[in-house]
Amino acid sequence: MDAPRPTHPPAAWWALRRNLPEAGARLCGLSDIPDDNGLDLVFGEHEPRLRIMLFRVHETVHAWINECPHQKVPVNVWPDVFCVSQTDGVRHLVCEHHWAMFRLRDGYCEQGPCEGASLARVPVSVVGDEVRLGNTEPDAA
């Protein structure tokens, strides 16, 4: 099976979390996201904090909730440091806790304990040299 399968309820389930920035909010500059790794953004002062991870492939930005569908823990151990690999031209994000491999282009887990599941996508857009949060309304998912 190659098509991503939603792991969480549809309709932007994460939009109900505390600390969510408003749609259109600036998340970072495009150049803040390293070409060979990712950027870990944390929103909120108290738990549960909202963690969003962003990855740049040329001028395209992919954003996900930083939570592995297997154990509901962040995929990285250290802030702004992700295990990113490339095999046969496909870039993968590897969960540092249980070694699940997610394709960066769509968040689909190809290998590991949550194989067939997907990371929760965060809608973003690039406006000039800024990355902004997209529409988070439930019907926009």
C-alpha positions in Angstrom: 0.0 0.0 0.0 1.5 3.3 -1.1 -1.2 5.9 -0.4 -1.0 7.7 3.0 -3.7 6.6 5.4 -4.8 9.2 8.0 -3.8 8.2 11.5 -5.8 10.9 13.3 -9.3 12.0 12.8 -9.6 14.2 9.7 -10.6 17.9 9.7 -7.4 19.4 11.1 -7.7 17.5 14.5 -4.6 19.4 15.7 -6.3 22.8 15.2 -8.1 22.2 18.4 -4.9 22.1 20.4 -4.0 24.9 22.7 -1.4 27.4 21.6 -2.2 27.2 17.9 -1.2 30.3 16.1 -3.8 32.0 13.9 -4.0 31.2 10.2 -1.7 33.5 8.3 0.8 33.8 11.2 4.4 33.9 10.3 6.1 30.7 11.4 9.7 31.5 10.2 11.8 32.7 7.3 12.3 30.3 4.4 16.1 30.6 5.0 15.6 29.5 8.7 14.9 26.0 7.5 18.1 24.2 6.7 18.3 22.4 3.3 19.6 19.2 4.9 17.6 19.1 8.1 14.5 20.6 9.6 13.2 23.3 12.0 11.4 22.4 15.2 8.9 25.1 16.3 7.3 24.9 19.8 4.2 27.0 20.7 3.0 27.6 24.2 4.6 27.9 27.6 2.8 25.0 29.3 2.0 21.4 28.3 0.6 20.3 26.0 2.8 22.4 23.8 2.2 22.4 20.1 5.3 21.2 18.2 5.5 21.7 14.4 8.4 20.6 12.3 9.2 22.1 8.9 11.4 20.8 6.1 12.5 22.5 3.0 13.1 20.8 -0.3 14.3 23.6 -2.6 11.5 26.2 -2.3 8.8 23.8 -1.2 8.1 23.6 2.6 6.6 20.5 4.2 5.2 20.9 7.7 4.0 18.2 10.2 2.9 18.0 13.8 6.0 16.8 15.5 4.4 13.6 16.9 5.2 10.0 15.8 1.9 8.1 15.3 3.4 5.1 17.0 3.9 6.4 20.5 2.7 10.0 20.3 6.2 11.3 21.1 8.3 13.9 19.1 10.3 12.3 16.3 13.5 14.1 17.3 15.4 14.0 20.6 17.3 17.4 20.3 15.7 20.6 19.2 16.1 21.4 15.5 18.1 18.2 14.9 16.3 15.5 12.9 17.5 12.2 11.4 17.0 12.8 7.7 18.2 10.2 5.1 17.9 9.8 1.4 17.5 6.4 -0.4 17.0 6.1 -4.1 16.3 9.8 -4.4 13.6 9.8 -1.7 14.2 11.8 1.4 13.0 10.3 4.7 12.5 11.5 8.2 13.5 8.8 10.7 11.9 8.8 14.2 14.8 8.7 16.6 12.8 6.7 19.2 11.6 3.7 17.2 13.2 4.2 13.8 10.0 4.6 11.8 10.8 6.0 8.3 8.5 8.7 6.9 8.7 10.1 3.4 9.3 13.9 3.6 7.1 14.6 0.6 3.9 13.3 2.2 4.6 12.0 5.7 3.7 8.4 4.9 5.5 5.8 7.0 7.2 3.2 4.8 8.9 1.2 7.4 8.8 0.7 11.2 6.3 0.1 14.0 3.7 2.5 12.5 4.1 1.4 8.8 1.1 2.6 6.7 0.3 5.5 9.1 1.1 9.1 8.3 2.3 12.2 10.1 -0.3 14.9 10.6 0.2 17.6 7.9 0.2 21.2 8.9 -1.0 23.6 6.1 1.7 26.2 5.3 2.4 28.6 2.5 5.4 30.4 1.4 4.8 34.2 0.9 7.9 35.9 -0.3 10.7 34.7 2.0 8.3 33.8 4.9 6.6 30.6 5.8 3.0 31.2 7.1 0.5 29.0 8.7 -2.3 28.0 6.3 -6.0 27.7 6.9 -6.7 25.6 10.0 -10.5 25.5 9.8 -11.9 22.0 10.1 -13.5 22.1 6.6 -10.2 23.1 5.0 -8.4 19.8 5.7 
